Amino acid sequence: MTIEILPRATNDILSEFRFYEQQAPGLGRYFRESIFADVESLRATAGVHSRVFGFHRSISKKFPVAIYYQLFADVIRIHAILDCRRNPKWIRRNLGDRLKPTNSLP
């Protein structure tokens, strides 16, 4: 199964990396490694996560972030990686245009 991380999700990772790196040197790197491990685990668990805003949502094992993704026959497409501590209205608004459900690959 292929994992595709869309550009805005990559930007989400970078933003969170910077936040955690400001908290303590090296914490950003630990965050990045943990998130990529969570993403990789989707190869085995994709599709079992609850749907939120029309997309599967996997919660990180070590950080308060959620991975929003779509599942196709052989592709896991990650649209967003967002901090769960944010107001749900902010999350819904942030997902907005980038998380429009589709039934097929482009």
N, C-alpha and C positions, 0 to 999 in steps of 0.2 A: 504494500500500500504506500502511495506517495503522500508526503506531507507538503503542503504549499502554504507558506506564510506570506500573506499579502503585505504590500509596502506599508500600509497604515498600521498593521499589527507589529511590523518591525519597528516603526516609530514609537509605538507603545512600549515595546521592550526597552528601547533606548531611553525613553523618558523615565521609566521606572528604574533603570540602571543608574541614571544620574541622580535620582532622588536617594536611592539607597547608598550610593557612593558618597554622597554628602553627609549621610548619617554616620558613616564610619568607613575609613579606607578599607577596601577589599570586600565590603558588603555588597557593592554593586556587582562585582564579579561572581560572588556566591549566588546572588539573585539570578543573574544571567544563566549560570550553569544549572541552577534548580529549575528554571523555566524551560530550558531546552530539554531537561530530563522529563519534565511533565509533558511537554509536546511529544517527545519520542514515545512516551507511554501510551499515547493515543493510538499507536499502531495496534495495540492489543485491546484497548478499551473503547475505541471510537463507537459512538452510537448508544452507549449505555447511559450517558449523562442526561439529566433532565433538560427539557427545552425551556429556554427563557427568551422572550422577545422573538420567538420563532426559530431559534438556533440552539444547538447543543451547547451546554456550558459546563466546562470542567473547572473545578477549583484546584488551584495549586496546592501541592502537599506541604510547602514550607512558607509560603508568603500569601498575604490576603489579596490575591488577584485571581481573576477568572479568565479562562480561555474560551472565547466564543468561536465556534466553528460550524461548518457544514460538512456533511458526509455524502460522498458520491460513491459509486461502485468501487472505485479503486483510488480515490483521492480524498484526503482530509484537507479542507481549505480553511485556514485560520484567518479570521477577519479582524479580531480584536483581542487584546490582552489588557484588561482594565482592573483598576483597584476596586475591590469589593466594599471598601469603607466609604466610597463616594455615595452621595444621595442617589437612590434609584432613578429619580427623574433625570439627573445628570447623565447617568449611564445610558438610559433610553435615548436621550437626546444625542449623546455622543455616538451611539451606534447608528442612529438615523440612516443616512444615505448609504453608508458603507455596508450595512447589513440588510440588504434586501434579499429575501429568500429567492433562490432560483431552483429550478427543478433539473437543470442540466449544466454541464460545463460550457463555458463560452466557446 
